[in-house]
Amino acid sequence: MVQRSPHLSTRRMASRIGVSRMQVWQTLHEEDLYSCHDQRVQHLEPGGHAQHMDLCHWIKAHPELLSIILFSDGACFMRDGVNNLRNVHTWSQDNPHETSVTNFERRFTVNVWCGVLGNKLIGPFVFDKTLSGNVYEVFLRNELPGLLEDIPLMIRSHMYFQHDGAPPHYTRHVRDYLNESFPNRTLRRGGPIAWPSRSPDLMPLDYYLWGHIKTLGYETKVDSRAALRDRIFAAAEHIRNHPNNIGSATQTLLMCAENCIAAGGGHFEQLL
């Protein structure tokens, strides 16, 4: 029955066969069969596989550049964080009828930019305004140079800049500035090195940084935007003090590229 319908529930199997669910579980375990959850991945548009392959082949051909690429991204932190109720359990002989309180009427967010360059964390920087092309251009021109002050001039003069294809990143003024400041050294939508959309599995900030910051920042509930902002900066400082972990996450991109090529440019993170 499981071989014919691998998504069948134990309750339905027990009902069809006329045995208890405990007997179903025992039989499944005796056959070394266990329940596995699906892993959600982003939809790839037509042509996405080929774009991923092109990028991954470029990464494999230039592994020496991984330490001088400034990977950048933004994330929106909300009051209650991201709660997976499937991972929340209360062990008890009787149902305690536990509840989880949310605050939809008093929601707030913090819009954060961060970068990773080799083994260094750049930022965070908080946008107080809604991110638009003009706001992002002002950030690149006026704020980013200050965030890079501690980076040696030799690295800054040769480093590459990466960001995704979000609409504020693709305005004409932003593209003109990047072409001027990083001639032929950008990984982006429509850039000299194309960065495909929907590729979080190839982004160190997505597969390492943001999850780490959220784990540290949401250890306990926060009640104000200022408190959430302080948590984010404290988490970033903790991560900054472990440069070896940051460097390992950056170099992991080479392994990710190899796995992506093996998957034909498709999703591979569920196989790691």
FENLINLIN-V984654 format. One line per field, one symbol per residue. psi: psi as a letter, one per 30 degrees, with the letter a starting at -180 (. if undefined). burial: # if it has 24 or more other C-alpha atoms within 12 Angstrom, else .. Layout:
# FENLINLIN-V984654
psi=???
burial=???
This chain:
# FENLINLIN-V984654
psi=eeeeifgkleeeeeeefhlleeeeeeeeefghklkkklkklkkklkfeeeeeeeeeeeeefhfffefgkjklllkjklegajkjffgjljklekjfhlljkliffhklljjkkllkjcgkkkalkkjflkkleeeeeeeeefeeeefgefkkeeeeffllkklahkeffgleeeeeeeeeeijghkjlkglejkjllhhffgjeeefdeeeeeeeefgelkkgleeeeeeeeeeeeeeeegifeeeeeeeffeeeeeeeeefgggakffff.
burial=.........#..#..........#.......................##.##########....#################...........................###################...#.#..##.##...#..##..#....#..########.###...##.##...#..#######.##################.#######..##..#..######.##..##.....################...#####...
